[in-house]
Amino acid sequence: MTTIRTGKLAGTQSVLEVRCSSTIDLVDELIAPTATDEYIAPGFIDIQVNGFAGVDYNDPSASHESIRDSIRKMFTTGVTRFFPTVITGSFERITGALKNLAAAKASLDEYALPSAMAIEGFHVEGPHISPEDGPRGAHPREHVRPPDIEEFKRWQEAAGGLVKLVTVSPEWEEAPKYIEALTGQGVVVSIGHTRATPEQVEAAVDAGATMSTHLGNGAHPVLPTKWSYIWSQLAEDRLTASFIVDGIHIPAPFLKTALRAKGLEHSVLITDAVMPAMCAPGPYNLGQVEVDLHEDGSVRLRGGTRLAGSALSMDRAIGMTVRLGGVSLRDAITMATTNAARAGRISGRQRGLNTGERADLVRYRWDDEAQKLTVLETIVGGVSVYDAEITTD
């Protein structure tokens, strides 16, 4: 079955016709198009999603049906591929969550549901991070531990080989060998939640680390002015950085400076969304951690000010990046699509709207005055999964 969609390409005057089956078969620029306010882009990619729409991906008991429903909700935001993310916890909880997510993908795949295709792989954020307050963020201190290659092998066994990205702090003595072992197996290693010295950051990159996880967050409240683990990562040209652009996690001056330092080609948008994302403000539990979703959209530990993930969605992140980062819509879209695919080594999605790529598409409108993106339709593998009033799966 052939799907045909048209729309403007951001940053150009071109109107494209895209024909696709499960992959993109033809991309043609229309010679005399009718006027339209609709745009078309590759489907958005989010490589860090802890939970969504009331479902915690870290919960080993989360039902497969609830995971499917949360992905359906994610489709309304234009996301077509994502990495469910499991954070620091006991060995049993991490492996339990990975095993459950792998089983959920398998059960959805059995019925050839697009929601199964959307699960590209898993991101394990921790537990090999800094134990210090500040860099540790909201991760539970009691479960922080040194890198262990044997533990990683057991994660992969539980996940059916689907762990594709691991966030680790280079401050551990075991970090370089751990990073080298993981990257040797094709796993992306990202630096994050760290107090590492410049020398430790360099050693991690030499060992194969290629990313920085939500740069600017998971840090001490006060840092040296002349050097820090943030400066070291900004200055390291071999690292691609991910950013949470919700107007809460990082201020506009830092975002603008970081984007200039990394270059747009080495910058990726993530949401770091947690279970309350797309839910009403109020109290929630992230496993054993009590949090509140506030009216301003922030998710904070109960009774405190420390952030615990976000309630951001990727469609909003793109608009916020244009507004706060001072970049073009085209560049913000790139950060949420091809840049994310390259950083996460997601095959079939790294060349954008080109023949042979997976048929993951988003149609949307853009309000330039409000700098707001509105998703009109989401297509996963050539199948329309969200379109106006109709959602299919």
C-alpha positions in Angstrom: 0.0 0.0 0.0 1.4 3.4 -1.0 1.0 6.4 1.2 1.3 9.9 -0.4 1.7 13.1 1.6 2.7 16.6 0.7 4.0 19.5 2.7 6.4 22.4 2.8 10.0 21.7 3.8 11.1 24.0 6.7 13.6 26.7 5.8 12.8 26.5 2.0 10.1 27.5 -0.4 9.8 23.9 -1.6 6.7 21.8 -1.4 7.4 18.1 -1.4 5.4 15.1 -2.4 6.5 12.0 -0.5 5.4 8.5 -1.6 6.1 5.6 0.7 5.4 2.1 1.7 7.3 0.9 4.7 10.2 3.0 3.4 10.3 6.2 1.4 9.9 5.4 -2.2 10.0 8.8 -3.8 10.5 12.4 -2.8 9.6 14.9 -5.5 9.6 18.7 -5.3 6.3 20.0 -6.9 6.8 22.4 -9.7 3.5 24.3 -9.4 2.2 23.5 -5.9 -1.0 24.9 -4.5 -0.6 27.2 -1.5 -0.4 25.3 1.8 0.4 26.0 5.4 1.3 22.4 6.2 4.8 21.2 6.6 6.3 17.7 6.3 9.4 16.3 8.1 11.0 13.1 9.2 9.4 11.6 12.3 10.8 12.9 15.5 13.2 10.7 17.6 13.6 10.9 21.4 16.5 8.9 22.8 15.6 9.6 26.5 12.1 8.8 27.7 11.7 7.5 31.3 7.9 7.3 31.1 5.0 9.0 29.4 1.2 9.6 29.8 1.0 8.0 33.3 3.2 5.0 32.6 6.6 4.5 34.2 9.0 2.5 32.0 11.1 1.8 35.0 8.3 -0.2 36.6 8.9 -3.9 36.0 5.1 -4.5 36.5 3.9 -1.9 33.9 1.4 -3.7 31.7 2.1 -4.1 28.0 -1.3 -2.5 27.3 -0.4 0.6 29.3 3.0 0.8 27.5 1.2 0.6 24.2 -1.3 3.3 25.2 1.5 5.6 26.3 3.2 5.2 22.9 -0.1 6.0 21.2 -0.1 9.2 23.2 3.5 9.9 22.2 2.5 9.6 18.5 0.3 12.7 19.0 3.6 14.7 19.7 5.2 13.5 16.4 7.6 11.0 18.0 8.1 7.9 15.8 11.1 6.2 17.3 12.3 6.4 20.9 14.5 4.8 23.6 12.6 3.8 26.8 15.0 4.8 29.5 15.7 3.0 32.7 17.5 4.9 35.5 19.6 4.0 38.5 18.1 1.3 40.7 18.8 -2.0 42.2 20.1 -4.7 39.8 16.8 -6.5 40.2 14.8 -3.4 39.3 16.9 -2.5 36.3 16.9 -6.0 34.8 13.2 -6.4 35.7 12.3 -3.2 33.8 14.4 -4.1 30.8 12.9 -7.6 30.7 9.4 -6.2 30.9 10.1 -3.6 28.1 11.6 -6.2 25.8 8.5 -8.4 26.4 6.2 -5.5 25.8 7.9 -4.8 22.4 7.8 -8.5 21.5 4.1 -8.8 22.4 3.2 -5.7 20.4 5.4 -6.9 17.5 3.5 -10.2 17.4 0.5 -8.2 16.2 2.6 -6.0 13.9 1.6 -2.9 15.8 3.4 0.4 14.9 3.9 1.0 18.7 6.3 -2.0 18.7 8.3 -0.4 15.8 8.5 2.8 17.7 10.6 1.2 20.5 14.0 1.4 18.8 16.1 0.2 21.8 16.7 1.0 25.4 18.8 3.6 27.2 20.2 2.8 30.7 21.0 6.0 32.5 23.1 5.0 35.5 23.7 3.3 37.9 27.3 4.0 37.2 27.1 7.7 37.9 28.4 10.2 40.5 27.3 9.5 44.1 27.6 13.2 44.9 24.6 15.5 45.5 24.2 17.7 42.4 25.7 15.5 39.7 23.6 12.6 40.9 20.4 14.5 40.3 17.3 12.7 41.5 18.9 9.2 41.1 18.8 7.2 44.4 22.2 7.3 46.0 21.9 3.9 47.6 21.9 2.2 44.2 24.9 4.1 42.6 27.8 1.7 42.0 30.9 1.3 39.9 30.8 0.2 36.2 30.6 -3.6 35.9 30.9 -5.3 32.5 29.3 -8.5 33.9 26.3 -6.5 35.0 25.9 -4.9 31.6 25.9 -8.4 30.0 23.0 -9.4 32.3 21.2 -6.2 31.3 21.6 -7.2 27.6 20.4 -10.7 28.4 17.3 -9.4 30.1 16.7 -6.8 27.3 17.2 -9.3 24.4 20.2 -7.3 23.2 18.2 -4.0 22.9 20.3 -1.9 25.2 21.6 0.7 22.7 22.7 3.6 24.9 24.2 3.8 28.3 25.0 6.9 30.4 28.0 6.6 32.7 30.2 8.9 34.7 33.9 8.8 33.7 35.0 9.5 37.3 35.1 5.8 38.1 38.4 4.0 37.8 36.7 1.2 35.8 35.1 3.6 33.4 37.5 3.5 30.4 37.6 -0.3 30.2 33.8 -0.4 30.6 33.3 2.2 27.9 35.7 0.4 25.5 33.8 -2.9 26.1 30.4 -1.4 25.4 31.3 0.5 22.3 33.1 -2.5 21.0 29.6 -4.2 21.0 28.0 -1.3 19.1 26.5 0.4 22.2 26.5 4.2 22.4 28.1 5.5 25.6 27.2 8.9 26.9 28.8 10.9 29.7 26.4 12.2 32.3 25.6 12.8 36.0 29.3 13.3 36.5 31.9 15.2 38.5 34.7 13.9 36.2 38.0 15.9 35.8 39.0 17.1 32.3 41.4 14.2 32.1 38.7 11.7 32.9 36.4 13.2 30.3 39.2 12.9 27.7 40.0 9.3 28.7 36.3 8.4 28.3 36.1 9.9 24.8 39.4 8.2 23.9 37.7 4.9 25.0 34.8 5.5 22.7 32.2 7.8 24.5 30.4 9.9 21.9 27.7 11.7 23.7 26.9 14.0 26.7 23.5 13.3 28.4 21.3 16.4 29.0 24.4 18.7 29.2 23.9 21.5 31.7 21.9 19.4 34.1 22.9 16.9 36.7 25.6 19.2 38.1 26.7 21.0 41.2 24.9 24.3 41.9 28.2 26.1 41.9 31.1 25.3 39.5 34.6 26.7 39.0 34.7 29.5 36.5 37.8 28.3 34.6 37.2 24.6 34.3 34.5 22.0 35.0 33.1 18.8 33.6 30.6 21.0 31.6 33.3 23.1 30.0 35.3 19.9 29.2 32.3 18.4 27.4 31.5 21.6 25.6 35.0 21.9 24.4 35.3 18.2 23.3 34.5 18.2 19.5 34.1 14.4 19.5 31.0 14.6 21.8 27.4 15.2 20.7 25.3 16.8 23.4 21.7 16.3 24.2 19.6 19.1 25.7 16.3 19.3 27.6 14.7 22.5 26.2 11.6 23.1 28.3 12.5 26.6 29.6 13.1 25.0 33.1 16.1 22.8 32.9 18.5 25.2 31.2 18.3 29.0 30.7 18.4 30.6 27.2 21.9 32.0 27.6 23.4 28.6 28.4 21.5 27.0 25.5 22.6 29.6 23.0 26.2 29.3 24.2 26.2 25.5 24.2 24.7 25.3 20.7 27.4 27.6 19.5 30.1 25.6 21.2 28.9 22.2 20.0 27.6 23.3 16.6 24.1 22.4 15.5 25.4 19.2 13.9 26.5 17.9 17.3 23.3 18.9 19.2 20.3 16.7 19.9 16.9 17.4 21.5 15.6 15.0 24.2 12.6 15.3 26.5 13.8 13.2 29.5 10.1 12.8 30.1 8.9 10.9 33.1 5.6 9.3 33.9 3.6 12.5 34.6 4.3 13.9 31.1 1.0 14.7 29.4 -0.8 14.3 32.7 -2.5 16.8 35.0 -0.5 18.6 37.7 -0.4 16.8 41.0 1.5 14.2 43.1 3.0 11.2 41.5 5.3 8.3 42.4 8.3 7.3 40.2 8.9 4.0 41.7 9.9 4.7 45.3 10.5 8.4 44.6 7.7 10.9 45.3 7.4 13.8 42.9 5.1 16.6 42.1 4.1 17.9 38.6 3.7 21.6 39.0 1.6 24.1 37.1 4.7 25.5 35.4 5.4 22.0 33.9 8.3 21.2 36.2 8.6 17.8 37.9 10.3 18.0 41.3 11.1 15.8 44.2 8.3 16.1 46.8 8.9 18.9 49.2 12.0 20.2 47.4 13.2 22.0 44.3 15.3 19.3 42.7 14.2 18.4 39.2 13.2 14.8 38.6 13.0 14.5 34.8 10.5 16.6 32.8 7.0 16.7 31.5 8.2 17.9 28.1 7.0 16.6 24.7 9.1 16.7 21.6 6.7 19.0 19.6 7.0 21.5 22.4 10.8 21.0 22.7 11.1 22.1 19.0 9.2 25.3 19.5 11.1 26.1 22.7 14.4 25.6 20.9 13.5 28.1 18.3 12.3 30.5 21.0 15.1 30.1 23.5 18.0 28.9 21.3 17.6 31.5 18.6 17.8 28.8 15.9 15.7 28.3 12.8 12.8 25.9 12.7 14.7 23.8 10.2 17.7 23.5 12.6 15.4 22.6 15.5 13.7 19.9 13.4 17.2 18.5 12.5 18.1 18.3 16.2 15.0 16.2 16.8 15.4 13.9 13.8 18.6 13.2 11.8 20.9 14.4 14.6 19.2 12.1 17.1 19.3 9.2 14.7 23.1 9.6 14.2 23.8 10.1 17.9 21.7 7.0 18.8 23.0 5.0 15.7 19.4 4.4 14.5 19.7 2.9 11.0 17.3 4.0 8.3 16.7 7.4 9.8 20.0 9.3 9.4 19.4 10.9 5.9 16.0 12.5 6.5 13.5 12.7 3.7 15.4 10.5 1.3 14.4 7.4 -0.7 15.2 4.1 1.1 14.8 5.6 4.5 12.1 4.3 6.9 8.8 5.9 6.2 8.5 7.8 9.5 6.9 11.2 8.8 5.3 14.1 10.5 2.9 16.6 9.0 2.6 19.8 11.1 1.7 23.5 11.1 4.1 26.1 12.4 2.9 29.4 14.0 5.9 31.7 13.5 4.5 34.4 15.8 3.9 32.1 18.7 6.8 29.8 17.7 4.6 26.8 18.3 4.5 23.5 16.3 1.2 21.6 16.0 1.3 18.0 14.8 -1.3 17.1 12.2 -0.3 13.6 11.4 2.3 11.0 12.5 3.3 8.1 10.2 5.3 5.2 11.4 6.7 2.7 8.9 4.2 4.0 6.3 1.2 3.6 8.6 -0.7 6.6 9.8 -0.9 6.3 13.6 -2.2 9.8 14.4 -4.3 11.9 12.1 -6.6 14.7 13.4 -9.5 12.8 15.0 -8.4 9.3 14.1 -5.8 7.2 15.8 -5.0 3.7 14.7 -2.7 1.0 16.0 
